[in-house]
């Protein structure tokens, strides 16, 4: 996972954040800390690259793009996972995961959820089981 912070004092105030996933594709955009006019927001969204290799040529010279560390907290995982059961058992498992596996676990939730939607006979695993058994490593097919 690679995270970038974007600023441009001429076109907006604040800092936008974009995150690229393990394959280099755009995974997340956060503009909640920015103050865009409608015109500048439209331009920003059009400039967003869908792949990391296009990042360098995507923004104007007045835009500053800085790479930052990306860290996923247990709270981010807990909110995204949705099944809120056995937190006291899940959190110590989370704490033992490597930084890389925390990111994979967090971004693996959406693929796991899509799989569950395609097969209506399987219930969602408790968060501790998802973490302990590293469900994000599975290759899901419906």
C-alpha positions as CSV (number, residue, x, y, z in Angstrom):
1,X,0.0,0.0,0.0
2,X,1.2,3.4,-0.8
3,X,-0.3,6.6,0.5
4,X,0.1,10.1,-1.0
5,X,-0.8,13.5,0.4
6,X,-1.7,16.2,-2.2
7,X,-1.8,20.0,-1.7
8,X,-2.2,22.9,-4.0
9,X,-2.5,26.3,-2.4
10,X,-3.7,27.9,-5.6
11,X,-6.7,25.7,-6.2
12,X,-7.8,24.4,-2.8
13,X,-7.0,24.5,0.9
14,X,-6.2,21.5,3.0
15,X,-4.7,18.1,2.1
16,X,-6.2,15.4,-0.1
17,X,-5.1,11.8,0.5
18,X,-5.0,9.0,-2.1
19,X,-4.0,5.4,-1.5
20,X,-2.9,2.8,-4.0
21,X,-3.4,-0.9,-3.3
22,X,-0.9,-3.7,-3.5
23,X,-1.3,-4.0,-7.3
24,X,-0.8,-0.2,-7.8
25,X,-4.4,0.6,-8.5
26,X,-6.3,3.4,-6.8
27,X,-7.9,2.1,-3.6
28,X,-9.1,5.1,-1.7
29,X,-9.5,8.9,-2.0
30,X,-10.1,11.2,1.0
31,X,-10.9,14.8,0.3
32,X,-12.7,15.4,3.6
33,X,-9.9,17.8,4.7
34,X,-10.1,20.0,1.6
35,X,-12.0,23.0,0.6
36,X,-12.7,22.8,-3.1
37,X,-14.7,25.0,-5.3
38,X,-17.0,23.0,-7.7
39,X,-14.7,23.8,-10.6
40,X,-11.5,22.7,-8.8
41,X,-13.1,19.6,-7.4
42,X,-14.1,18.5,-10.9
43,X,-10.6,19.1,-12.1
44,X,-9.0,17.3,-9.2
45,X,-11.3,14.2,-9.7
46,X,-10.5,14.2,-13.5
47,X,-6.7,14.3,-12.7
48,X,-6.8,11.4,-10.3
49,X,-4.8,8.5,-11.8
50,X,-6.3,5.0,-11.6
51,X,-2.8,3.5,-11.4
52,X,0.3,4.5,-9.4
53,X,2.5,4.6,-12.5
54,X,0.4,7.5,-13.8
55,X,0.6,9.6,-10.7
56,X,3.7,11.6,-11.7
57,X,2.1,13.1,-14.8
58,X,-1.4,13.5,-13.4
59,X,-1.3,16.8,-11.6
60,X,-0.1,20.3,-12.5
61,X,3.2,21.8,-11.5
62,X,1.5,23.8,-8.8
63,X,0.4,20.6,-7.0
64,X,2.6,19.0,-4.4
65,X,2.4,15.2,-4.0
66,X,4.2,13.7,-1.1
67,X,4.3,10.0,-0.2
68,X,3.4,9.2,3.4
69,X,3.3,6.1,5.5
70,X,0.0,4.2,5.4
71,X,-1.1,2.6,8.7
72,X,-4.3,0.8,9.4
73,X,-5.6,0.9,12.9
74,X,-7.7,-1.8,14.6
75,X,-10.5,0.8,14.8
76,X,-10.4,1.2,11.0
77,X,-10.6,-2.6,10.6
78,X,-13.3,-3.0,13.2
79,X,-15.6,-0.4,11.6
80,X,-15.0,-1.7,8.1
81,X,-15.5,-5.4,9.0
82,X,-19.0,-4.7,10.4
83,X,-19.6,-7.8,12.4
84,X,-18.9,-6.4,15.9
85,X,-18.4,-9.5,18.1
86,X,-15.6,-10.7,20.3
87,X,-13.5,-7.5,20.1
88,X,-11.5,-8.5,23.1
89,X,-10.3,-11.6,21.3
90,X,-9.8,-10.0,17.9
91,X,-7.7,-7.0,19.0
92,X,-4.7,-9.1,20.4
93,X,-4.6,-11.0,17.1
94,X,-4.6,-7.7,15.2
95,X,-1.7,-6.4,17.3
96,X,0.4,-9.4,16.4
97,X,0.0,-8.9,12.6
98,X,2.7,-7.3,10.6
99,X,2.0,-3.9,9.2
100,X,1.7,-5.4,5.7
101,X,-0.8,-8.0,6.9
102,X,-2.9,-5.3,8.6
103,X,-3.2,-3.5,5.3
104,X,-4.0,-6.7,3.5
105,X,-6.6,-7.7,6.1
106,X,-8.3,-4.3,5.9
107,X,-8.5,-4.1,2.1
108,X,-9.4,-7.9,1.9
109,X,-12.7,-7.3,3.7
110,X,-14.4,-6.0,0.5
111,X,-13.4,-9.0,-1.5
112,X,-14.6,-11.3,1.3
113,X,-17.9,-9.4,1.5
114,X,-18.4,-9.8,-2.3
115,X,-17.8,-13.5,-2.0
116,X,-20.4,-13.8,0.8
117,X,-22.9,-11.9,-1.2
118,X,-22.5,-14.4,-4.1
119,X,-23.0,-17.4,-1.9
120,X,-26.0,-17.1,0.3
121,X,-25.3,-20.2,2.3
122,X,-22.2,-19.0,4.1
123,X,-22.3,-16.6,7.1
124,X,-19.6,-14.0,7.8
125,X,-16.8,-15.2,10.1
126,X,-16.3,-13.6,13.4
127,X,-13.5,-10.9,13.2
128,X,-11.1,-13.0,15.3
129,X,-11.5,-16.0,12.9
130,X,-11.0,-13.7,9.9
131,X,-7.8,-12.4,11.4
132,X,-6.5,-15.7,12.9
133,X,-7.1,-17.7,9.7
134,X,-6.0,-14.8,7.4
135,X,-9.1,-14.9,5.2
136,X,-7.6,-12.1,3.0
137,X,-5.2,-14.7,1.6
138,X,-8.0,-16.8,0.1
139,X,-8.9,-16.7,-3.6
140,X,-12.6,-16.2,-3.6
141,X,-14.9,-17.3,-6.4
142,X,-18.7,-17.3,-6.3
